[in-house]
Amino acid sequence: MARLGDEVSNKQVLLRDYVMGYPKESDMYLTTATVNLEVPQGSKAVLVKNLYLTCDPVMQFFMRQETDLTGYNRYTPRSPIFGYGVAKVLDSGHPEFKTGDLVWGTTGWEEYSLITETESLIKINHTDVPLSYYTGILGMPGMTAYAGFYEVAAPKKGEYVFISAASGAVGQIIGQFAKLTGCYVVGSAGSKEKVDLLKNKLGFDEAFNYKEEDDLNATLKRYFPEGIDVYFEHVGGKMLDAVLLNMRHHGRIAGCGMISQYNIDEPEGIKNLMHIVFKWIRMVGYTHRNYYHLYPKFLDIVLPYIREKKIVYVEDIVEGLESGPAALVGLFSGRNFGRQVVAVARE
């Protein structure tokens, strides 16, 4: 068993070179380095053993050389990629973290990480729920859903809510928030299995497979004969254009992603933007990063829902760091079923 100060092997997933378009498994490779299980003398860094890592669509942008990523760090070729994860502190020079603490935040795709930029790390104080939940419903996706629902769009009881990519890491939480608030909720997804999940496990009123719909405008009119009050935007393109035709007066659109536009040479134009004017629609873009100060408030709302089984969370967990590249690439073909997580170690 490894002890503090030992030098041990450290499996890592590295970026081969900058990527254009969709990432492929071959754009990443597995290697083994070594790491000293001790924080350098005088450093305020934290040494962690990574337990769970997340696969997020935004990670593809970190692989590109020519992308405007204000406020984000890019990956460096032949260096480990990074993302959100859950980890156990093995050694710490930081006063807020001690050996044995569990944390979530930005970490490397490797077995052990020396984290020098500790600003993103949040200590885990509630361990009566699955630790993997801190990659999802109690981590970045949960904060994104909370911010979009409660702070940006704020749907009210009885309002009509539509969510695209509704079975994904964020969409599935928003839909359940909406149902708990007393809204009518419809989601779109990309397979029959995901539609069944939305209706039968997550409690959506209705759901449809957008791949089977030739006329999205007609589809939305079928599910929302009185129009849409709130749209949670994760797709963009043709879906957004159809939604604009079906929004009600004083409707709100909260956007935190447009996955259909991420890897096309020429972004699709939106023809129906004048509906924002005609219908007095408020459209707001946001990310979780502006709302971290509300994390305690978020936990006060979400933890009781989880404990009382009023919210369920669907995860797609693959085992081992070597499974990570395929899991990450699979996001872009919709291969995952729920939140995509890589289990590096269970303890």
Rosetta silent file (secondary structure, phi, psi, omega in degrees, C-alpha in Angstrom):
SEQUENCE: MARLGDEVSNKQVLLRDYVMGYPKESDMYLTTATVNLEVPQGSKAVLVKNLYLTCDPVMQFFMRQETDLTGYNRYTPRSPIFGYGVAKVLDSGHPEFKTGDLVWGTTGWEEYSLITETESLIKINHTDVPLSYYTGILGMPGMTAYAGFYEVAAPKKGEYVFISAASGAVGQIIGQFAKLTGCYVVGSAGSKEKVDLLKNKLGFDEAFNYKEEDDLNATLKRYFPEGIDVYFEHVGGKMLDAVLLNMRHHGRIAGCGMISQYNIDEPEGIKNLMHIVFKWIRMVGYTHRNYYHLYPKFLDIVLPYIREKKIVYVEDIVEGLESGPAALVGLFSGRNFGRQVVAVARE
SCORE:     score description
SCORE:     0.000 S_00000001
   1 L     0.000  129.990 -178.509    0.000    0.000    0.000 S_00000001
   2 L   -67.596  143.392  179.550    1.408    3.413   -1.036 S_00000001
   3 L  -123.398  165.459  179.697    2.292    5.841    1.736 S_00000001
   4 L   -55.994  130.824 -179.788    2.916    9.566    1.924 S_00000001
   5 L    95.003  -15.430  178.280    6.214   10.431    0.260 S_00000001
   6 L   -69.113  152.442  170.290    6.326    7.313   -1.905 S_00000001
   7 E  -100.087  123.265 -174.793    6.906    7.612   -5.645 S_00000001
   8 E  -128.244  162.586  176.089    4.185    5.665   -7.458 S_00000001
   9 E   -72.299  151.939 -174.077    3.036    5.075  -11.031 S_00000001
  10 E  -141.602   99.037  177.250    0.354    7.438  -12.325 S_00000001
  11 E   -65.549  140.779 -177.004   -1.815    6.505  -15.315 S_00000001
  12 E  -141.352  151.135  169.876   -2.796    9.570  -17.374 S_00000001
  13 E  -106.459  118.204 -176.719   -4.887   10.486  -20.431 S_00000001
  14 E  -108.160  151.784  172.099   -2.930   12.940  -22.628 S_00000001
  15 E   -83.439  128.504 -177.798   -3.989   15.067  -25.595 S_00000001
  16 L   -71.216  -50.518  179.186   -2.047   13.989  -28.686 S_00000001
  17 L  -162.191  169.667  178.753   -2.354   17.300  -30.566 S_00000001
  18 L   -58.359  149.595 -172.296   -4.813   20.138  -31.108 S_00000001
  19 L  -115.301  145.033  170.436   -8.134   18.999  -32.571 S_00000001
  20 L  -118.453  132.337 -179.229  -10.374   20.370  -35.295 S_00000001
  21 L    75.637 -155.192 -179.117  -14.056   19.384  -35.262 S_00000001
  22 L   -63.439  135.832  174.126  -15.281   16.447  -33.242 S_00000001
  23 L   -70.906  150.790  176.502  -12.634   14.820  -31.046 S_00000001
  24 L  -117.702  160.112  177.515  -11.763   11.172  -31.745 S_00000001
  25 H   -56.127  -36.802 -177.170  -10.452    8.535  -29.380 S_00000001
  26 H   -69.771  -11.087  175.742   -7.138    8.664  -31.258 S_00000001
  27 H   -76.036   -9.702  178.626   -6.762   12.344  -30.285 S_00000001
  28 E  -126.290  155.614  176.475   -6.037   11.116  -26.754 S_00000001
  29 E  -148.285  154.058 -177.941   -3.742    8.395  -25.466 S_00000001
  30 E   -95.787  135.307  176.468   -3.044    6.599  -22.211 S_00000001
  31 E  -141.970  172.383  178.251    0.407    6.667  -20.667 S_00000001
  32 E  -127.635  122.862  175.916    2.000    6.014  -17.292 S_00000001
  33 E  -112.154 -168.070  173.139    4.144    8.543  -15.454 S_00000001
  34 E  -125.594  155.371  178.828    5.284    8.690  -11.828 S_00000001
  35 E  -142.552  143.825  175.278    4.225   11.003   -9.029 S_00000001
  36 E   -90.413  124.782 -176.121    5.562   11.694   -5.552 S_00000001
  37 L   -80.009   60.616  179.731    2.782   11.349   -2.977 S_00000001
  38 L  -161.546  137.961  175.978    3.711   14.530   -1.151 S_00000001
  39 L   -75.057  133.970  178.402    3.043   18.246   -1.608 S_00000001
  40 L   -54.523  143.722 -178.937    6.293   20.182   -2.207 S_00000001
  41 L   -55.185  129.150  176.443    7.609   21.961    0.895 S_00000001
  42 L    84.295   -4.615 -179.605    6.092   25.431    1.275 S_00000001
  43 L   -84.547  150.565  174.049    3.486   24.928   -1.444 S_00000001
  44 L   -99.968   20.387  179.456   -0.234   25.586   -0.918 S_00000001
  45 L   -74.600  169.300  178.003   -1.086   22.866   -3.426 S_00000001
  46 E  -127.275  128.849  175.724   -3.297   19.853   -2.749 S_00000001
  47 E   -98.435  126.048 -175.890   -2.364   16.290   -3.759 S_00000001
  48 E  -127.493  155.017  166.512   -5.405   14.156   -4.522 S_00000001
  49 E  -100.606  119.440 -176.351   -6.321   10.636   -5.565 S_00000001
  50 E   -77.125  134.153 -179.227   -8.968   10.956   -8.272 S_00000001
  51 E  -106.597  -51.172 -179.159  -12.093    8.854   -7.788 S_00000001
  52 E  -133.095  138.416  176.324  -14.596   10.012  -10.432 S_00000001
  53 E  -122.054  151.643 -178.031  -14.115   12.161  -13.542 S_00000001
  54 E  -108.398  153.154  172.646  -16.764   13.764  -15.712 S_00000001
  55 L  -108.681  118.711 -177.727  -17.228   13.967  -19.466 S_00000001
  56 L  -125.237  139.178  179.324  -18.537   17.381  -20.539 S_00000001
  57 L   -53.546  -34.280 -176.756  -19.254   18.696  -24.062 S_00000001
  58 L   -63.022  -20.177 -176.752  -17.264   21.869  -23.334 S_00000001
  59 H   -62.774  -25.337  178.122  -14.065   19.795  -23.072 S_00000001
  60 H   -64.209  -31.669 -179.952  -13.848   19.620  -26.870 S_00000001
  61 H   -69.238  -29.825  178.204  -13.242   23.379  -26.986 S_00000001
  62 H   -69.176  -16.660 -179.353  -10.240   23.005  -24.686 S_00000001
  63 L   -86.384   -8.297 -173.890   -8.725   20.726  -27.338 S_00000001
  64 L   -98.120  145.397  178.887   -8.769   23.413  -30.027 S_00000001
  65 L   -82.780  -37.346 -175.296   -6.015   25.909  -30.742 S_00000001
  66 L  -106.074   74.596  177.674   -8.190   28.529  -32.444 S_00000001
  67 L  -141.685  138.216  175.391  -11.061   29.101  -30.016 S_00000001
  68 L   -79.984  106.947 -176.748  -12.043   32.144  -27.979 S_00000001
  69 L  -123.368   53.770 -178.588  -12.021   30.730  -24.458 S_00000001
  70 L   -54.407  123.470  178.128  -11.946   33.833  -22.290 S_00000001
  71 L    88.841   -5.164  179.063  -11.598   32.754  -18.682 S_00000001
  72 L  -115.919  156.569  173.776  -10.842   29.098  -19.508 S_00000001
  73 L   -98.806  140.209  174.121   -7.574   27.206  -19.891 S_00000001
  74 L   -84.025  160.449  169.116   -6.812   25.168  -22.998 S_00000001
  75 L   -74.799  154.707  176.697   -5.313   21.703  -22.964 S_00000001
  76 L  -111.272  126.264  178.165   -1.649   21.412  -23.874 S_00000001
  77 L   -51.894  140.477  179.720   -0.636   18.695  -26.355 S_00000001
  78 L    66.530   22.518  172.335    1.186   15.768  -24.719 S_00000001
  79 L  -126.982  158.384 -179.221   -0.097   16.822  -21.302 S_00000001
  80 E   -61.204  140.494  171.147   -2.993   15.374  -19.268 S_00000001
  81 L   -76.149  169.212 -178.378   -6.446   16.702  -20.089 S_00000001
  82 E  -143.392  164.742  179.213   -8.529   17.983  -17.182 S_00000001
  83 E  -176.124 -167.554  178.984  -12.131   18.451  -16.134 S_00000001
  84 E   -77.420  146.737  179.277  -14.422   18.208  -13.150 S_00000001
  85 E  -160.897  170.745  173.944  -13.957   15.330  -10.757 S_00000001
  86 E  -112.279  135.307 -174.460  -14.334   13.956   -7.248 S_00000001
  87 E  -146.094  163.590  176.247  -11.125   13.212   -5.349 S_00000001
  88 E  -112.413  131.973 -178.614   -9.663   12.338   -1.954 S_00000001
  89 E   -75.043  123.588  176.704   -6.976   14.560   -0.432 S_00000001
  90 E   -97.638  -32.923  178.988   -3.754   12.642    0.277 S_00000001
  91 E  -156.581  149.129 -175.561   -1.591   15.614    1.302 S_00000001
  92 E  -149.062  137.146  169.718   -2.191   19.343    1.526 S_00000001
  93 L  -106.053    6.389 -176.944   -0.286   22.569    1.994 S_00000001
  94 L   -98.909  132.928 -175.063   -3.546   24.520    1.874 S_00000001
  95 L   -64.819  -21.521 -175.907   -5.155   25.599    5.166 S_00000001
  96 L   -88.607   -9.826 -177.636   -8.704   24.805    3.958 S_00000001
  97 L  -128.907  140.392  179.331   -8.011   21.179    3.029 S_00000001
  98 L  -131.034  163.240  179.777   -6.539   18.347    5.068 S_00000001
  99 L   -54.300  132.162  179.956   -5.574   14.723    4.470 S_00000001
 100 L    97.828  -16.077  177.988   -8.657   12.554    4.138 S_00000001
 101 L   -64.948  147.087  170.292  -10.970   15.318    2.910 S_00000001
 102 E  -101.874  137.512 -176.168  -13.187   14.596   -0.069 S_00000001
 103 E  -137.692  159.399  166.943  -13.408   17.390   -2.646 S_00000001
 104 E  -131.718  152.149 -178.115  -14.895   18.133   -6.051 S_00000001
 105 E   156.663 -159.186 -177.070  -13.639   20.584   -8.656 S_00000001
 106 E   -81.451  127.504  179.381  -11.166   20.746  -11.542 S_00000001
 107 E  -145.955  171.026 -177.410   -8.630   17.925  -11.611 S_00000001
 108 E   -84.227  158.129  173.293   -6.526   16.012  -14.128 S_00000001
 109 L   -84.284   80.080 -176.440   -7.464   12.909  -16.066 S_00000001
 110 E  -161.645  169.666 -178.943   -4.993   10.777  -14.118 S_00000001
 111 L   -71.435  -40.293  179.980   -4.880    8.598  -11.031 S_00000001
 112 E  -128.977  141.454  178.353   -3.203   11.272   -8.872 S_00000001
 113 E  -132.809  136.577  169.757   -3.154   15.052   -9.350 S_00000001
 114 E   -96.096  108.442 -174.231   -1.145   17.816   -7.723 S_00000001
 115 E   -98.336  113.537  179.428   -3.599   20.723   -7.826 S_00000001
 116 L   -95.366  -28.773  176.684   -1.967   24.141   -7.551 S_00000001
 117 L   -95.562   88.814 -170.591   -5.011   26.182   -8.648 S_00000001
 118 H   -89.735    3.201 -175.557   -7.237   25.263   -5.733 S_00000001
 119 H   -60.250  -30.315 -175.810   -9.866   27.988   -6.261 S_00000001
 120 H   -84.139   -9.660 -174.676  -12.245   25.536   -7.931 S_00000001
 121 L   -77.518  133.120  177.204  -12.071   22.923   -5.160 S_00000001
 122 E  -123.393  128.166 -179.337  -15.115   22.532   -2.924 S_00000001
 123 E   -71.472  137.172  177.931  -15.010   20.354    0.170 S_00000001
 124 L   -91.830  117.266 -178.398  -17.610   17.579    0.325 S_00000001
 125 L  -106.328  -13.403 -177.058  -19.367   17.587    3.687 S_00000001
 126 L  -116.252  108.898 -175.501  -22.336   15.336    2.919 S_00000001
 127 L  -112.960   15.840  176.715  -21.402   11.701    2.248 S_00000001
 128 L   -86.968    4.199  174.400  -24.822   10.081    2.797 S_00000001
 129 L  -119.998  159.261 -178.358  -25.410   10.388   -0.962 S_00000001
 130 L   -56.986  134.408 -179.739  -23.330    8.687   -3.697 S_00000001
 131 H   -58.957  -34.009 -179.602  -19.948   10.398   -4.132 S_00000001
 132 H   -61.534  -21.409  179.049  -20.376   10.253   -7.908 S_00000001
 133 H   -61.518  -22.636  179.784  -23.305   12.689   -7.526 S_00000001
 134 H   -76.650   -4.787  168.352  -20.726   15.437   -6.982 S_00000001
 135 H   -89.775   -9.939 -172.113  -19.779   15.059  -10.649 S_00000001
 136 L  -133.366 -100.279 -172.142  -23.412   15.682  -11.563 S_00000001
 137 L   -62.906  -28.424  178.314  -26.457   16.700   -9.600 S_00000001
 138 L  -104.852   10.701  178.750  -24.363   18.030   -6.673 S_00000001
 139 L  -120.438 -142.241 -175.171  -21.595   19.400   -8.903 S_00000001
 140 H   -59.108  -47.394  179.002  -21.327   21.575  -11.993 S_00000001
 141 H   -61.249  -39.515  178.161  -24.446   20.275  -13.825 S_00000001
 142 H   -62.354  -44.306  177.279  -26.521   20.652  -10.667 S_00000001
 143 H   -63.732  -37.799  178.158  -25.303   24.208  -10.166 S_00000001
 144 H   -63.544  -45.152  179.559  -26.000   24.938  -13.848 S_00000001
 145 H   -64.155  -44.524  179.812  -29.548   23.582  -13.534 S_00000001
 146 H   -60.423  -48.215 -178.581  -30.144   25.458  -10.285 S_00000001
 147 H   -61.887  -46.488 -178.768  -28.871   28.755  -11.704 S_00000001
 148 H   -63.467  -40.606 -175.634  -30.877   28.406  -14.916 S_00000001
 149 H   -78.645  -53.509 -171.256  -34.076   27.423  -13.174 S_00000001
 150 H   -87.309  -31.051 -173.564  -34.152   29.508  -10.010 S_00000001
 151 H  -100.843  -33.323 -174.180  -31.984   32.517  -10.865 S_00000001
 152 H   -96.494  -58.206 -173.139  -32.367   33.054  -14.643 S_00000001
 153 H   -95.619  -36.205  176.458  -35.770   31.832  -15.850 S_00000001
 154 L    49.126   59.959  176.226  -37.685   31.282  -12.588 S_00000001
 155 L   -60.452  148.569  179.725  -40.707   29.327  -13.917 S_00000001
 156 L  -110.524  160.989  178.406  -43.871   29.593  -11.867 S_00000001
 157 L   -52.396  132.835  177.800  -46.497   27.016  -11.006 S_00000001
 158 L    89.747   -7.286 -179.605  -48.719   26.291  -14.006 S_00000001
 159 L   -80.325  159.992 -177.030  -46.278   27.569  -16.647 S_00000001
 160 E   -99.381  119.591 -171.778  -45.385   25.600  -19.766 S_00000001
 161 E  -118.904  132.735  175.051  -41.729   24.516  -19.833 S_00000001
 162 E  -121.540  137.293 -178.966  -39.742   22.967  -22.691 S_00000001
 163 E  -129.812  122.229  172.858  -36.235   21.481  -22.294 S_00000001
 164 L   -90.158  158.804 -172.966  -34.029   20.340  -25.168 S_00000001
 165 L    48.218   47.586 -166.860  -31.368   17.642  -24.587 S_00000001
 166 L   -74.094  -16.787  179.391  -33.586   16.861  -21.621 S_00000001
 167 L   -92.371    0.068 -178.462  -32.027   13.540  -20.634 S_00000001
 168 L   -74.600 -177.087 -173.763  -28.557   15.065  -20.306 S_00000001
 169 L   -58.797  -37.442 -178.269  -26.664   15.993  -17.173 S_00000001
 170 L   -92.795  -45.328 -173.923  -28.389   19.387  -16.802 S_00000001
 171 H   -58.294  -40.076 -177.440  -31.722   18.833  -18.548 S_00000001
 172 H   -65.476  -30.103  178.721  -32.838   15.942  -16.359 S_00000001
 173 H   -75.782  -45.515  179.686  -32.418   18.072  -13.208 S_00000001
 174 H   -57.033  -43.649 -179.263  -34.204   21.125  -14.641 S_00000001
 175 H   -59.331  -39.509 -179.971  -37.160   18.971  -15.661 S_00000001
 176 H   -74.273  -36.155  171.947  -37.553   17.635  -12.136 S_00000001
 177 H   -56.976  -44.194 -176.964  -37.221   21.112  -10.615 S_00000001
 178 H   -64.790  -41.929  178.316  -40.011   22.207  -12.963 S_00000001
 179 H   -65.135  -40.573  178.537  -42.281   19.329  -11.994 S_00000001
 180 H   -64.857  -25.325  178.555  -41.692   19.976   -8.282 S_00000001
 181 H   -83.456  -14.281  179.405  -42.680   23.612   -8.914 S_00000001
 182 L    96.048   25.764  178.824  -45.944   22.543  -10.576 S_00000001
 183 L   -90.992  161.596  167.788  -45.108   23.256  -14.216 S_00000001
 184 E   -89.665  125.587 -168.663  -46.167   21.363  -17.336 S_00000001
 185 E  -127.642  129.141  175.344  -42.905   19.923  -18.692 S_00000001
 186 E  -125.971  140.017  178.111  -41.937   18.520  -22.093 S_00000001
 187 E  -127.405  152.980  171.860  -38.453   17.380  -23.099 S_00000001
 188 E  -111.929  148.655  178.531  -36.752   16.409  -26.337 S_00000001
 189 E  -150.760  179.829 -170.370  -34.097   13.709  -26.642 S_00000001
 190 L  -109.305   13.023  177.204  -32.413   11.644  -29.348 S_00000001
 191 L  -157.363  160.577  177.974  -33.681    8.088  -28.858 S_00000001
 192 H   -61.329  -39.073 -178.737  -36.764    6.098  -27.855 S_00000001
 193 H   -63.266  -39.223  179.689  -34.935    4.898  -24.729 S_00000001
 194 H   -71.786  -35.082  175.249  -34.209    8.466  -23.631 S_00000001
 195 H   -63.642  -44.314  177.417  -37.803    9.519  -24.291 S_00000001
 196 H   -60.716  -40.536  177.948  -39.004    6.600  -22.146 S_00000001
 197 H   -58.884  -46.693 -177.979  -36.573    7.659  -19.415 S_00000001
 198 H   -61.142  -43.787 -174.330  -37.969   11.210  -19.391 S_00000001
 199 H   -81.066  -38.720 -169.773  -41.585   10.103  -19.189 S_00000001
 200 H   -97.512  -25.218 -179.115  -41.375    6.999  -17.033 S_00000001
 201 L  -111.317  -36.129 -175.125  -38.504    7.659  -14.611 S_00000001
 202 L   -96.709   -6.591  171.212  -38.006   11.420  -14.480 S_00000001
 203 L    82.164   15.811  175.703  -41.689   12.369  -14.446 S_00000001
 204 L   -63.433  148.249  177.091  -41.900   14.634  -17.516 S_00000001
 205 L   -68.345  -41.901  179.011  -45.458   15.154  -18.758 S_00000001
 206 E  -147.643  162.367  175.484  -44.421   14.472  -22.350 S_00000001
 207 E  -157.692  155.691  177.786  -41.260   13.890  -24.377 S_00000001
 208 E  -144.900  156.499  177.137  -40.365   13.315  -28.018 S_00000001
 209 E   -91.213  108.906 -175.841  -37.494   12.067  -30.157 S_00000001
 210 H   -63.174  -23.236 -179.343  -36.431   15.036  -32.269 S_00000001
 211 H   -70.614  -18.231 -179.162  -34.786   12.703  -34.801 S_00000001
 212 H   -98.619    3.391 -176.468  -38.228   11.342  -35.729 S_00000001
 213 L  -107.546  120.462 -179.996  -39.824   14.764  -36.252 S_00000001
 214 L   -81.017  -28.106 -175.555  -39.756   16.306  -39.741 S_00000001
 215 L  -129.922   95.721 -175.586  -41.409   19.584  -38.697 S_00000001
 216 H   -65.304  -32.066  176.477  -40.290   20.826  -35.277 S_00000001
 217 H   -60.388  -48.675  179.154  -42.688   23.769  -35.407 S_00000001
 218 H   -64.217  -37.764  178.901  -45.636   21.380  -35.837 S_00000001
 219 H   -61.144  -47.483 -178.809  -44.239   19.108  -33.128 S_00000001
 220 H   -66.368  -35.109  176.481  -44.039   21.928  -30.601 S_00000001
 221 H   -64.899  -32.630  178.357  -47.553   23.106  -31.495 S_00000001
 222 H   -67.714  -42.349 -177.761  -48.757   19.573  -30.786 S_00000001
 223 H   -86.361  -22.420 -179.387  -47.183   19.492  -27.322 S_00000001
 224 L  -130.173   69.584 -179.271  -47.729   23.172  -26.525 S_00000001
 225 L   -60.179  -24.628  178.564  -51.047   24.228  -28.107 S_00000001
 226 L  -100.434    4.075  177.745  -51.047   27.313  -25.853 S_00000001
 227 L    95.054  172.547 -175.664  -47.332   28.056  -26.387 S_00000001
 228 E  -106.878  128.927  175.458  -44.145   27.848  -24.316 S_00000001
 229 E   -84.365  -43.290 -175.182  -43.500   30.072  -21.289 S_00000001
 230 E  -135.853  128.970  176.431  -39.937   28.951  -20.571 S_00000001
 231 E  -118.761  127.171  174.814  -37.410   27.225  -22.821 S_00000001
 232 E   -99.932  111.278 -168.410  -34.162   25.776  -21.488 S_00000001
 233 E   -93.380  116.702  176.675  -31.791   25.866  -24.443 S_00000001
 234 L  -128.355    2.253 -169.190  -29.113   23.197  -24.833 S_00000001
 235 L  -122.050  -49.420 -178.541  -29.283   22.530  -28.583 S_00000001
 236 L    77.559 -166.184  174.374  -29.614   25.659  -30.752 S_00000001
 237 H    61.300 -135.381 -175.484  -30.070   25.660  -34.530 S_00000001
 238 H   -60.943  -33.070  179.550  -33.365   24.402  -35.952 S_00000001
 239 H   -65.451  -46.328  178.727  -34.748   23.663  -32.486 S_00000001
 240 H   -61.422  -41.677 -179.893  -34.260   27.242  -31.306 S_00000001
 241 H   -60.459  -41.037  178.792  -35.807   28.564  -34.518 S_00000001
 242 H   -70.620  -37.892  179.180  -38.903   26.424  -33.988 S_00000001
 243 H   -61.405  -42.831 -178.857  -39.148   27.353  -30.323 S_00000001
 244 H   -56.394  -35.767  178.436  -39.191   31.087  -31.157 S_00000001
 245 H   -67.751  -22.204 -172.254  -42.340   30.519  -33.245 S_00000001
 246 H  -112.125    7.369  177.774  -44.015   28.872  -30.270 S_00000001
 247 E   -74.399  148.080  175.049  -43.040   31.142  -27.369 S_00000001
 248 E   -88.321  165.982  175.443  -45.765   32.968  -25.455 S_00000001
 249 E   -59.629  140.200 -178.366  -45.749   36.670  -24.659 S_00000001
 250 E    64.914   23.608  177.239  -43.261   37.501  -21.869 S_00000001
 251 E   -69.899  161.459  179.274  -41.587   34.112  -22.397 S_00000001
 252 E  -127.234  137.725  175.332  -38.057   33.427  -21.142 S_00000001
 253 E  -120.332  120.821  178.452  -35.267   31.504  -22.826 S_00000001
 254 E  -109.343  117.288 -174.626  -32.315   30.405  -20.646 S_00000001
 255 E  -113.983  124.264  175.026  -29.353   29.231  -22.699 S_00000001
 256 L  -128.878    9.327  177.719  -26.301   27.369  -21.404 S_00000001
 257 L  -176.695  155.255  176.961  -25.384   25.309  -24.461 S_00000001
 258 L  -144.864   69.551 -167.191  -26.035   24.767  -28.180 S_00000001
 259 H   -62.852  -24.174  179.780  -24.555   21.353  -28.857 S_00000001
 260 H   -69.462  -15.258 -175.565  -25.911   21.121  -32.420 S_00000001
 261 H  -103.452   -0.420 -170.118  -23.663   24.036  -33.388 S_00000001
 262 L   -70.825  -29.342 -171.022  -20.389   22.929  -31.836 S_00000001
 263 L  -133.708   40.253  174.989  -18.871   21.092  -34.768 S_00000001
 264 L  -116.000  146.405 -174.808  -20.295   22.483  -37.995 S_00000001
 265 L   -62.007  -40.457 -177.861  -18.284   24.585  -40.431 S_00000001
 266 L  -126.769  112.158 -179.561  -20.922   27.289  -40.716 S_00000001
 267 L   -55.290  143.023  179.890  -23.298   27.896  -37.765 S_00000001
 268 L   -69.476  138.583  176.974  -26.967   27.677  -38.689 S_00000001
 269 L   -77.235  150.985  176.815  -28.779   30.988  -39.024 S_00000001
 270 L  -105.570  118.185 -173.295  -31.804   31.784  -36.858 S_00000001
 271 L   -90.519  -19.796 -168.541  -34.659   33.167  -38.968 S_00000001
 272 L  -106.114   25.639 -176.687  -37.286   33.825  -36.315 S_00000001
 273 L   -63.469  -24.323 -179.650  -35.483   36.237  -33.985 S_00000001
 274 H   -62.031  -17.488  177.275  -38.082   38.969  -34.544 S_00000001
 275 H   -65.139  -24.762  174.680  -40.378   36.951  -32.262 S_00000001
 276 H   -60.296  -38.519  179.365  -38.214   38.179  -29.391 S_00000001
 277 H   -75.158  -50.957 -175.224  -39.474   41.663  -30.232 S_00000001
 278 H   -60.210  -36.500 -172.088  -43.071   40.782  -31.058 S_00000001
 279 L  -106.626    5.635  178.679  -43.569   38.685  -27.927 S_00000001
 280 L    56.082   48.422 -178.088  -41.347   40.617  -25.487 S_00000001
 281 L   -85.606  139.565  174.849  -39.215   37.534  -24.913 S_00000001
 282 E  -105.203  121.099 -179.663  -36.220   37.664  -22.596 S_00000001
 283 E  -117.825  120.788 -173.282  -33.316   35.472  -23.760 S_00000001
 284 E  -129.121  130.204  171.794  -30.373   35.110  -21.371 S_00000001
 285 E   -93.620  148.573 -178.379  -27.164   33.143  -21.651 S_00000001
 286 L  -158.327  163.020  166.313  -25.469   31.903  -18.478 S_00000001
 287 L  -135.305  170.369  179.245  -23.044   29.388  -17.013 S_00000001
 288 H   -65.357  -20.887 -167.913  -22.643   27.984  -13.515 S_00000001
 289 H   -65.063  -22.101  179.552  -19.489   30.042  -12.981 S_00000001
 290 H   -85.916   -0.773 -169.288  -21.384   33.171  -11.929 S_00000001
 291 L  -125.535   12.187 -179.028  -23.324   31.345   -9.228 S_00000001
 292 H   -59.684  -28.167 -179.806  -20.806   29.463   -7.086 S_00000001
 293 H   -65.225  -14.882  179.778  -21.527   31.824   -4.180 S_00000001
 294 H   -95.905    7.976 -175.862  -25.012   30.230   -4.046 S_00000001
 295 H   -56.810  -43.842  177.377  -23.683   26.679   -3.585 S_00000001
 296 H   -59.984  -40.824  177.843  -24.784   26.426    0.091 S_00000001
 297 H   -63.474  -40.849  177.430  -28.281   27.625   -0.875 S_00000001
 298 H   -59.979  -46.720  179.345  -28.300   25.112   -3.727 S_00000001
 299 H   -61.748  -38.162  179.710  -27.407   22.240   -1.350 S_00000001
 300 H   -60.605  -31.313  179.421  -30.189   23.286    1.044 S_00000001
 301 H   -84.316  -46.230 -168.102  -32.702   22.791   -1.779 S_00000001
 302 H   -82.115  -40.201 -176.761  -31.289   19.756   -3.571 S_00000001
 303 H   -58.056  -45.298  176.694  -30.014   17.490   -0.774 S_00000001
 304 H   -61.309  -37.403  177.327  -33.483   17.079    0.838 S_00000001
 305 H   -59.891  -42.236 -179.778  -34.957   16.302   -2.597 S_00000001
 306 H   -68.258  -46.389 -177.398  -32.372   13.540   -3.098 S_00000001
 307 H   -63.900  -35.195 -179.536  -32.750   12.117    0.415 S_00000001
 308 L   -88.597    4.900  179.439  -36.548   12.096    0.142 S_00000001
 309 L    58.455   31.623  174.098  -36.284   10.537   -3.359 S_00000001
 310 L   -84.634  -18.256  173.903  -38.191   13.442   -4.874 S_00000001
 311 L  -126.639  136.125  171.771  -35.401   13.746   -7.451 S_00000001
 312 L  -112.682  155.570  179.787  -33.646   10.872   -9.186 S_00000001
 313 L  -133.633  127.784 -175.083  -30.392   11.187  -11.083 S_00000001
 314 L  -100.208  124.729 -179.883  -29.340    8.951  -13.942 S_00000001
 315 E  -119.033  148.287  173.666  -25.640    8.208  -14.394 S_00000001
 316 E  -119.087   98.377 -172.807  -23.743    6.299  -17.066 S_00000001
 317 E  -103.362  124.829  172.405  -20.559    5.151  -15.295 S_00000001
 318 E  -105.414  151.174 -174.512  -17.663    3.488  -17.124 S_00000001
 319 E   -98.546  131.455  171.262  -14.860    1.794  -15.214 S_00000001
 320 L    91.305  142.082 -179.739  -11.198    2.749  -15.456 S_00000001
 321 H   -59.087  -32.699 -178.798   -9.232    5.680  -16.824 S_00000001
 322 H   -65.438  -19.536  177.855   -8.606    3.722  -20.028 S_00000001
 323 H   -85.087   -7.534 -173.880  -12.364    3.886  -20.742 S_00000001
 324 H   -62.820  -50.650 -177.567  -12.343    7.695  -20.537 S_00000001
 325 H   -57.086  -43.722  179.041  -11.517    8.721  -24.133 S_00000001
 326 H   -64.512  -38.877  179.537  -14.290    6.552  -25.635 S_00000001
 327 H   -65.828  -41.652  179.676  -16.773    7.827  -23.051 S_00000001
 328 H   -64.700  -46.962 -179.737  -15.876   11.466  -23.777 S_00000001
 329 H   -63.981  -34.064 -179.135  -16.110   11.017  -27.557 S_00000001
 330 H   -62.381  -21.964  177.483  -19.414    9.169  -27.131 S_00000001
 331 H   -55.597  -36.226 -169.127  -21.070   12.343  -25.841 S_00000001
 332 H   -84.805   -4.165  171.324  -21.141   13.771  -29.352 S_00000001
 333 H  -115.484    7.711  178.804  -23.094   10.873  -30.816 S_00000001
 334 L    71.566   24.083 -176.125  -25.472   10.656  -27.840 S_00000001
 335 L   -70.383  -28.649 -178.128  -24.104    7.272  -26.793 S_00000001
 336 L   -72.886  153.370  178.561  -24.334    8.062  -23.080 S_00000001
 337 L  -122.701   88.546 -173.225  -27.508    7.413  -21.100 S_00000001
 338 L    96.831 -165.369 -177.313  -27.556   10.079  -18.392 S_00000001
 339 E   -65.665  122.335 -178.921  -24.559   11.793  -16.827 S_00000001
 340 E   -83.962  120.338 -175.422  -21.344   10.331  -18.279 S_00000001
 341 E  -129.291  143.293  174.498  -18.874    9.523  -15.500 S_00000001
 342 E  -110.901  119.323  177.120  -15.501    7.754  -15.473 S_00000001
 343 E   -88.530  109.934 -179.998  -14.772    5.797  -12.271 S_00000001
 344 L   -84.667  -44.178  178.000  -10.992    5.929  -11.756 S_00000001
 345 L  -154.409  146.172 -178.561  -11.063    4.422   -8.264 S_00000001
 346 L   -87.674  -14.853  179.977  -13.886    3.700   -5.846 S_00000001
 347 L  -159.192    0.000    0.000  -11.823    4.639   -2.762 S_00000001
